[in-house]
Amino acid sequence: MDYSTALTNKDCLITGGLGFIGSNLARRLVELGARVTLVDSLIPEYGGNQFNIAGIEERVRVNIADVRDEYSMDYLVQGRDFLFNLAGQTSHLDSMRDPYTDL
Ligand SMILES: NC(=O)c1ccc[n+]([C@@H]2O[C@H](COP(=O)([O-])OP(=O)(O)OC[C@H]3O[C@@H](n4cnc5c(N)ncnc54)[C@H](O)[C@@H]3O)[C@@H](O)[C@H]2O)c1
């Protein structure tokens, strides 16, 4: 399958889009001609940062929202061709201490 054209003009939503993996994925999708929306809560302890999308900020939409807010997410997922879920926290220790937040 030729992935380079499969994503052209496709509407993509990336949760955790201002984090490490999400923002790098956003760069690639923009290069491939996709329409890209990023959702991120910018919770201070996590890796999200506007700097991660430096250079592509005019080519993506950014929505500051928490994926646990089902009303926002119900709206944001509508009409998308692809959803990439990369929102999350990265600390194994924190997930052991506080599994409820991850759940
Ligand atoms: N980086 C790695 O090598 C690696 C390896 C294995 C798994 N992962 C997993 O992949 C995911 C992304 O990792 P990363 O390295 O990009 O981390 P990151 O911290 O750089 O990015 C995660 C993003 O998710 C956002 N986020 C967290 N909770 C959110 C919420 N409730 N609503 C909306 N946004 C939220 C954060 O603000 C952050 O921008 C994580 O779940 C991580 O555990 C990462």
The ligand as an SDF file (V2000), in Angstrom:
LIG
                    3D

 44 48  0  0  0  0  0  0  0  0999 V2000
    8.0190    7.9850   23.9900 N   0  0  0  0  0  0  0  0  0  0  0  0
    8.1510    6.6610   24.0690 C   0  0  0  0  0  0  0  0  0  0  0  0
    9.2400    6.0960   23.8470 O   0  0  0  0  0  0  0  0  0  0  0  0
    6.9510    5.7890   24.4010 C   0  0  0  0  0  0  0  0  0  0  0  0
    7.1250    4.4050   24.4310 C   0  0  0  0  0  0  0  0  0  0  0  0
    6.0240    3.5980   24.7310 C   0  0  0  0  0  0  0  0  0  0  0  0
    4.7880    4.1590   24.9770 C   0  0  0  0  0  0  0  0  0  0  0  0
    4.6510    5.5180   24.9500 N   0  0  0  0  0  0  0  0  0  0  0  0
    3.3230    6.0630   25.2290 C   0  0  0  0  0  0  0  0  0  0  0  0
    2.8870    6.8580   24.1280 O   0  0  0  0  0  0  0  0  0  0  0  0
    2.1220    7.9510   24.6220 C   0  0  0  0  0  0  0  0  0  0  0  0
    2.7530    9.2700   24.1530 C   0  0  0  0  0  0  0  0  0  0  0  0
    4.0870    9.3450   24.6410 O   0  0  0  0  0  0  0  0  0  0  0  0
    4.9990   10.6400   24.4270 P   0  0  0  0  0  0  0  0  0  0  0  0
    6.4180   10.1860   24.5810 O   0  0  0  0  0  0  0  0  0  0  0  0
    4.5860   11.3540   23.1800 O   0  0  0  0  0  0  0  0  0  0  0  0
    4.5900   11.4530   25.7350 O   0  0  0  0  0  0  0  0  0  0  0  0
    4.3970   13.0420   25.9080 P   0  0  0  0  0  0  0  0  0  0  0  0
    4.2380   13.2840   27.3750 O   0  0  0  0  0  0  0  0  0  0  0  0
    5.4650   13.7850   25.1790 O   0  0  0  0  0  0  0  0  0  0  0  0
    3.0230   13.2850   25.1520 O   0  0  0  0  0  0  0  0  0  0  0  0
    1.7940   12.9130   25.7140 C   0  0  0  0  0  0  0  0  0  0  0  0
    0.8380   14.0700   25.4640 C   0  0  0  0  0  0  0  0  0  0  0  0
   -0.4510   13.6890   25.9050 O   0  0  0  0  0  0  0  0  0  0  0  0
   -1.0410   14.8210   26.5190 C   0  0  0  0  0  0  0  0  0  0  0  0
   -2.0560   14.3390   27.4410 N   0  0  0  0  0  0  0  0  0  0  0  0
   -1.8700   13.5930   28.5700 C   0  0  0  0  0  0  0  0  0  0  0  0
   -3.0310   13.3440   29.1550 N   0  0  0  0  0  0  0  0  0  0  0  0
   -3.9880   13.9490   28.3950 C   0  0  0  0  0  0  0  0  0  0  0  0
   -5.3840   14.0380   28.4920 C   0  0  0  0  0  0  0  0  0  0  0  0
   -6.0540   13.4770   29.5150 N   0  0  0  0  0  0  0  0  0  0  0  0
   -6.0620   14.7140   27.5270 N   0  0  0  0  0  0  0  0  0  0  0  0
   -5.4020   15.2900   26.4900 C   0  0  0  0  0  0  0  0  0  0  0  0
   -4.0570   15.2450   26.3560 N   0  0  0  0  0  0  0  0  0  0  0  0
   -3.3600   14.5790   27.2960 C   0  0  0  0  0  0  0  0  0  0  0  0
    0.1130   15.5240   27.2300 C   0  0  0  0  0  0  0  0  0  0  0  0
   -0.1850   16.8990   27.4970 O   0  0  0  0  0  0  0  0  0  0  0  0
    1.2350   15.3510   26.2220 C   0  0  0  0  0  0  0  0  0  0  0  0
    1.3150   16.4220   25.3270 O   0  0  0  0  0  0  0  0  0  0  0  0
    2.1170    7.8450   26.1560 C   0  0  0  0  0  0  0  0  0  0  0  0
    0.9320    7.1780   26.5540 O   0  0  0  0  0  0  0  0  0  0  0  0
    3.3290    6.9930   26.4340 C   0  0  0  0  0  0  0  0  0  0  0  0
    3.1960    6.2760   27.6620 O   0  0  0  0  0  0  0  0  0  0  0  0
    5.7010    6.3360   24.6740 C   0  0  0  0  0  0  0  0  0  0  0  0
  1  2  1  0
  2  3  2  0
  2  4  1  0
  4  5  1  0
  4 44  2  0
  5  6  2  0
  6  7  1  0
  7  8  2  0
  8  9  1  0
  8 44  1  0
  9 10  1  0
  9 42  1  0
 10 11  1  0
 11 12  1  0
 11 40  1  0
 12 13  1  0
 13 14  1  0
 14 15  2  0
 14 16  1  0
 14 17  1  0
 17 18  1  0
 18 19  2  0
 18 20  1  0
 18 21  1  0
 21 22  1  0
 22 23  1  0
 23 24  1  0
 23 38  1  0
 24 25  1  0
 25 26  1  0
 25 36  1  0
 26 27  1  0
 26 35  1  0
 27 28  2  0
 28 29  1  0
 29 30  1  0
 29 35  2  0
 30 31  1  0
 30 32  2  0
 32 33  1  0
 33 34  2  0
 34 35  1  0
 36 37  1  0
 36 38  1  0
 38 39  1  0
 40 41  1  0
 40 42  1  0
 42 43  1  0
M  CHG  2   8   1  16  -1
M  END
$$$$
